[in-house]
Amino acid sequence: MRLLWHVVAVVNAAVWVGSGVMLTAVVGPNFFSPAVTDLVGRQNAGLIAQSVLAKYFVLQLICAVLALGLHWRCRAAGRWA
């Protein structure tokens, strides 16, 4: 069972960090690239970015709550995960 909690913690950390890197390095700069703004316009590109960021922040909140829950569980069990 302890291995399961370690796997969940590592996957959570990977999703948390990976989503931040992906949004910052890959997705974010493309919202206002010439290809996108020519296709949908600058204001609509902003609305698309706003929609994606809202979902991104929900994912960040879920990962943070899960990490805190795993931390408290391991701390209550008397060991660090």
Buried (B, 14 or more C-beta within 10 A) or exposed (E): EEEEBEEBBEEBBEBBEEBBEEBEEEBBEEBEEEEBBEEBEEEEBBEBBEEBBEEBEEBBEEBEEBBEEBEEEBEEEEEEB
